Structure formats: C-alpha cells, structure tokens
Amino acid sequence: MGLGLSRRTRIAIIALFAMGFVIFLPMRVALGMAGLERLGVAAREVRGTVWSGGIDRLMLGTVPLGSVHAGLSPLSLLAGRARFDIWRRNGAADDLGGALTVGFGRMGIDDVTGAVPLGRTFAPLPLSSLVMEDVSAWFSGDRCGHAEGRVRARMAGQFPGLNLSQGLSGLASCDGETLLLPLVSQSGLEKLDLRIWRSGRYQAEMRVETADATLGEALARAGFAEAGGARVLKIEGTL
C-alpha cells in the first residue's frame, strides 16, 4: 500500500531536507565545495557549521593566517558569491578581519584588515609582515580583476645604512595579470614592487636610490646589483 503523499507534500519534505542540509552543512564541506583550495587555502582543522565555524592554522599558500572564526555571509549568496568572513578579535596585535570570496569569474580576498606574518617567505628580503587596511584583491581567470586598499610592509631587520623602521607602504593595484603592491619608504629613496600571479608565483624587486659609495658597497654585499645609479635586488618564488 502506498503512502499516498500528494505532490505538494513530497515537495515540502524535499525542501525541508534541503533546508536542513544547508543549515547544518559542515564548514569543512562548504570550503571544499567553494573550491578555495585553488586559492591556496589549507588548514589543520575546520570545525562547526557553514554559518558559524572555526579554522585552525589557516594557510593562504605558504602564508600563515593563524586560527580564526569563520562564517558564510548569506547576503553574498544573493549576489552569486560565496563570501566566507574570517575574524580574530582578541585585542592583540595579530587581530585579523576580512573574507575569502569565490564567485562567478572571481576568487580572492575582501576587506582584509590586520597584520599577516610572512616568516621567510621573501628571503633574503627581511620582510616580517604585511599590515593591511581594507585590502580587497581578486583574480578573474588568470588576470588580476580588482585590487584596492593600503598595505605596509614591516621589516624584520635592517640593511646596512638604511633606516626602514617605518617600513614601506602603498596602495594595492592590478598590473595586467598580476596583483601589484608598489611600496615606498618614508624617504622615497627605497621602493619595493611586489607582484603576485594567480598561480601564487611572486616577483619582488627592491630598489634603493643612492649615490653613497659606502652604502652601495654594503648593498652589493647583500646581493643588490647596480642599475643606472641605483641598487636593485630581485627575487622570485611561490607563495
């Protein structure tokens, strides 16, 4: 004997199952469905539901973002994007806020504010961290589609003869295929152009304008080459 359920009842049951699946969808499954691994996202552990979860030791490529709270923004779904808000608010120097966003023809970060540690990612350049202020940057296919916000690079050490205690800062922008961070010191004599490709490949070029022979020799020992009256150090790698 059949259950005799009407078509409307069957649709209502299916809808309830679907709603329950979405409401209790694990954050770990949601991150996988969004394809964020293509952005280099990895973690030691992901817990909770898609709306309220946590990510332990979140990594963006080789850059550690630490442990954060996370939740999918329902409003972003109406715009055809999956925006995973992440935050760490402990009143400490490593507080972080922003989002990982995936949508039609775009993938990247949105509204990121906080300090991101770099370790030895850009060695031999002694960059210790990037301090971001409302930074958004996303790629469309293999090209940089949009970039904005202020970035300041902190230095872990000093090059002989250079005062970079205030770091170098600038505004994020797109330069063809690459995300470009054109950073300049307070004096304007030291410049660092950091380019990042969709694949995670990066190129960093630091340029020091100087006519000081002693400083030039010190920079040469640190790997800088002479180029038109300036000293230039170029490095490449993958995040």
Secondary structure as UniProt FT lines:
FT   HELIX           7..23
FT   HELIX           27..34
FT   HELIX           36..39
FT   STRAND          41..42
FT   STRAND          45..49
FT   STRAND          53..60
FT   TURN            61..62
FT   STRAND          63..72
FT   HELIX           74..78
FT   TURN            79..80
FT   STRAND          81..88
FT   TURN            93..94
FT   STRAND          96..103
FT   TURN            104..105
FT   STRAND          106..117
FT   TURN            119..124
FT   STRAND          127..140
FT   TURN            141..142
FT   STRAND          143..155
FT   TURN            160..161
FT   TURN            165..166
FT   STRAND          168..171
FT   STRAND          173..175
FT   TURN            176..177
FT   STRAND          178..184
FT   STRAND          190..196
FT   TURN            198..199
FT   STRAND          201..209
FT   HELIX           213..221
FT   TURN            222..223
FT   STRAND          225..227
FT   TURN            228..229
FT   STRAND          230..238
//
